[in-house]
């Protein structure tokens, strides 16, 4: 499903579609936790629908919509991370290339979705180039990423880029208030940087407690009260990308002096010098490039922690 803050993006795509200007490869970029996966899935369904409505929405009634809802549509392929894999592999993209060359079963189009697109390894990304350069008639490739700079420039240049926005604060708050969160919506949105679905996930899982604990450990370390070995042992099995994103959010909050609603960040802020913030940020960006590689997880977490011990 799509969300109210995505209405303009939907209308723009439908105008291109109705005037036969919709590119065969669309690269959707935007923040995680804003419902962008739902937007791309709804678009895929609408492109496959045999009788879309006046706003381009899928009718939900035709045979194509029925098999799509049943996750059995022969003209639709989703390419994502396989279980226990950190990257989208070349074999998956070869399957996609083969799929795009097959005859259509239900209508005029075939649609493939790749998400998160930045997780394609180099071989997979290079394998996709042929389908981007020489598209089969009646096919659309929809790529979704929150890190477009991590994609090969040759991939980006062959796609039409569509920016999916972060909702306005009032929109995000109104949406979250409608979901009866256990924690104050303002606090959840503050921690989630205004991303409503990320905020809802924080509220409905142990993610909020984990986030708080991570920064408590980090604050203890910066103040000389924690042990890198013990802390890294606790976090080595946790998702490295989530830990990195938490730290990026933290640095942004410190720079903007927006830590008041989070005591654990305010405490951490006391222990680091402002002159070290950008140095930490730069080193975290370097680690982000390695987050999906099969590196020693304990060593990776230790490296993250040591960045915060920089004094200037």
DODO-207243 format. One line per 2 residues: number of its first residue (from 1); their letters; for each residue x, y, z of C-alpha. Coordinates in steps of 0.2 Angstrom, whole numbers, plus 5000, padded with zeros to 4 digits. Example, Ala and Ser with C-alpha at 12.3 -4.5 7.8 and 13.67 -1.06 7.14 Angstrom:
! residues 2
1> as> 5062/4978/5039; 5068/4995/5036
END
This chain:
! residues 312
1> xx> 5000/5000/5000; 5005/5018/4998
3> xx> 5004/5032/5011; 4997/5050/5011
5> xx> 5015/5058/5010; 5018/5048/4994
7> xx> 5002/5055/4984; 5012/5067/4974
9> xx> 5025/5054/4969; 5010/5042/4964
11> xx> 5002/5056/4953; 5018/5060/4944
13> xx> 5021/5042/4940; 5003/5040/4934
15> xx> 5005/5056/4923; 5020/5048/4914
17> xx> 5011/5032/4913; 4996/5039/4905
19> xx> 5006/5049/4892; 5017/5033/4888
21> xx> 5032/5041/4895; 5035/5029/4910
23> xx> 5053/5023/4909; 5056/5004/4908
25> xx> 5068/5006/4923; 5063/5016/4939
27> xx> 5075/5019/4953; 5065/5024/4969
29> xx> 5076/5032/4982; 5070/5037/5000
31> xx> 5072/5034/5018; 5069/5017/5026
33> xx> 5054/5017/5037; 5043/5027/5027
35> xx> 5033/5014/5018; 5043/5014/5002
37> xx> 5042/4996/5000; 5023/4997/5000
39> xx> 5023/5010/4987; 5034/5000/4975
41> xx> 5023/4985/4977; 5007/4994/4974
43> xx> 5014/5001/4958; 5020/4984/4952
45> xx> 5002/4978/4955; 4994/4993/4946
47> xx> 5006/4990/4931; 5000/4972/4930
49> xx> 4982/4975/4933; 4970/4972/4918
51> xx> 4958/4986/4923; 4966/5000/4934
53> xx> 4955/5013/4941; 4955/5032/4937
55> xx> 4970/5035/4948; 4980/5021/4941
57> xx> 4976/5010/4957; 4974/4991/4954
59> xx> 4956/4986/4953; 4959/4971/4965
61> xx> 4945/4961/4955; 4953/4955/4939
63> xx> 4962/4939/4937; 4979/4947/4937
65> xx> 4975/4956/4954; 4969/4940/4961
67> xx> 4985/4930/4957; 4996/4945/4963
69> xx> 4987/4945/4980; 4990/4926/4981
71> xx> 5009/4929/4978; 5008/4918/4962
73> xx> 5008/4930/4948; 5019/4923/4933
75> xx> 5023/4940/4927; 5030/4947/4943
77> xx> 5047/4944/4951; 5054/4950/4967
79> xx> 5072/4950/4970; 5078/4953/4987
81> xx> 5090/4946/5000; 5090/4927/5002
83> xx> 5090/4920/5020; 5106/4922/5029
85> xx> 5114/4932/5014; 5121/4949/5015
87> xx> 5120/4953/4996; 5109/4950/4981
89> xx> 5119/4938/4970; 5122/4936/4952
91> xx> 5112/4920/4951; 5097/4930/4956
93> xx> 5099/4943/4943; 5102/4930/4930
95> xx> 5085/4923/4935; 5078/4940/4933
97> xx> 5086/4942/4915; 5078/4926/4910
99> xx> 5061/4930/4918; 5061/4946/4908
101> xx> 5063/4937/4891; 5048/4925/4894
103> xx> 5031/4928/4886; 5018/4937/4896
105> xx> 5004/4927/4904; 4991/4939/4909
107> xx> 4992/4956/4901; 5004/4968/4892
109> xx> 5018/4969/4905; 5030/4960/4916
111> xx> 5037/4968/4931; 5052/4965/4942
113> xx> 5056/4973/4959; 5074/4973/4966
115> xx> 5075/4979/4984; 5086/4984/4993
117> xx> 5095/4987/4976; 5111/4993/4984
119> xx> 5114/4976/4991; 5118/4969/4973
121> xx> 5136/4964/4973; 5146/4970/4959
123> xx> 5144/4955/4948; 5125/4955/4950
125> xx> 5124/4974/4946; 5135/4971/4930
127> xx> 5123/4957/4925; 5108/4969/4927
129> xx> 5116/4981/4915; 5111/4972/4899
131> xx> 5092/4972/4904; 5093/4990/4908
133> xx> 5102/4994/4891; 5092/4983/4880
135> xx> 5074/4982/4888; 5062/4969/4882
137> xx> 5045/4977/4876; 5032/4978/4890
139> xx> 5044/4976/4904; 5047/4987/4919
141> xx> 5061/4985/4932; 5058/4994/4949
143> xx> 5073/4996/4960; 5072/5003/4978
145> xx> 5086/5010/4988; 5089/5021/5003
147> xx> 5107/5022/4998; 5108/5027/4980
149> xx> 5126/5032/4981; 5130/5014/4984
151> xx> 5124/5009/4967; 5135/5008/4952
153> xx> 5135/5025/4942; 5131/5014/4927
155> xx> 5115/5008/4935; 5109/5025/4941
157> xx> 5112/5033/4924; 5101/5020/4915
159> xx> 5086/5022/4927; 5073/5036/4929
161> xx> 5075/5042/4947; 5060/5045/4958
163> xx> 5062/5052/4975; 5050/5046/4988
165> xx> 5049/5059/5002; 5050/5059/5020
167> xx> 5033/5064/5027; 5030/5081/5035
169> xx> 5031/5081/5054; 5012/5084/5055
171> xx> 5008/5070/5043; 5020/5057/5052
173> xx> 5012/5062/5069; 4994/5061/5063
175> xx> 4998/5044/5055; 5007/5037/5071
177> xx> 4993/5043/5082; 4981/5033/5073
179> xx> 4990/5017/5078; 4988/5018/5097
181> xx> 5007/5017/5101; 5012/5011/5118
183> xx> 5025/5025/5119; 5023/5044/5116
185> xx> 5022/5046/5097; 5033/5062/5098
187> xx> 5047/5052/5106; 5046/5038/5094
189> xx> 5046/5050/5079; 5061/5059/5087
191> xx> 5071/5043/5088; 5065/5037/5071
193> xx> 5070/5054/5063; 5052/5057/5057
195> xx> 5050/5040/5049; 5033/5034/5054
197> xx> 5034/5016/5050; 5051/5015/5058
199> xx> 5043/5023/5073; 5029/5010/5074
201> xx> 5042/4996/5073; 5051/5004/5087
203> xx> 5035/5004/5097; 5030/4986/5093
205> xx> 5046/4977/5096; 5061/4977/5107
207> xx> 5071/4988/5095; 5068/5003/5106
209> xx> 5075/4994/5121; 5090/4988/5111
211> xx> 5093/5006/5104; 5093/5013/5121
213> xx> 5105/4999/5128; 5117/5002/5113
215> xx> 5119/5020/5117; 5121/5016/5136
217> xx> 5135/5004/5132; 5143/5017/5120
219> xx> 5141/5031/5133; 5150/5020/5147
221> xx> 5164/5016/5135; 5167/5034/5131
223> xx> 5167/5039/5149; 5180/5025/5153
225> xx> 5167/5014/5162; 5165/5001/5148
227> xx> 5175/4987/5141; 5176/4985/5122
229> xx> 5178/4966/5122; 5163/4964/5133
231> xx> 5152/4976/5123; 5157/4969/5106
233> xx> 5153/4952/5112; 5135/4958/5117
235> xx> 5132/4966/5100; 5142/4955/5088
237> xx> 5126/4945/5082; 5116/4961/5080
239> xx> 5112/4968/5062; 5127/4979/5058
241> xx> 5117/4991/5047; 5105/4995/5061
243> xx> 5120/4999/5073; 5127/5010/5060
245> xx> 5111/5019/5056; 5108/5022/5075
247> xx> 5125/5030/5076; 5122/5041/5061
249> xx> 5106/5047/5068; 5115/5050/5085
251> xx> 5128/5061/5077; 5115/5071/5068
253> xx> 5105/5073/5084; 5121/5080/5093
255> xx> 5125/5092/5078; 5108/5099/5079
257> xx> 5107/5099/5098; 5092/5088/5098
259> xx> 5096/5075/5112; 5084/5082/5125
261> xx> 5071/5068/5123; 5084/5055/5124
263> xx> 5094/5055/5140; 5106/5041/5134
265> xx> 5112/5052/5119; 5113/5068/5130
267> xx> 5125/5058/5142; 5135/5052/5127
269> xx> 5136/5070/5120; 5145/5075/5136
271> xx> 5159/5062/5133; 5164/5067/5115
273> xx> 5172/5083/5108; 5162/5092/5094
275> xx> 5178/5092/5084; 5178/5073/5083
277> xx> 5160/5072/5077; 5164/5073/5058
279> xx> 5179/5062/5060; 5168/5049/5068
281> xx> 5155/5051/5054; 5168/5049/5040
283> xx> 5174/5033/5048; 5157/5026/5050
285> xx> 5153/5030/5031; 5169/5019/5027
287> xx> 5162/5005/5038; 5145/5007/5030
289> xx> 5153/5001/5013; 5159/4985/5022
291> xx> 5143/4981/5032; 5137/4968/5020
293> xx> 5153/4959/5018; 5157/4943/5027
295> xx> 5169/4951/5040; 5172/4945/5057
297> xx> 5157/4952/5066; 5166/4954/5083
299> xx> 5180/4964/5075; 5168/4975/5065
301> xx> 5159/4980/5081; 5175/4983/5090
303> xx> 5180/4994/5076; 5164/5004/5077
305> xx> 5166/5006/5096; 5184/5012/5095
307> xx> 5179/5026/5083; 5170/5035/5098
309> xx> 5186/5035/5108; 5194/5048/5096
311> xx> 5198/5064/5106; 5200/5077/5093
END
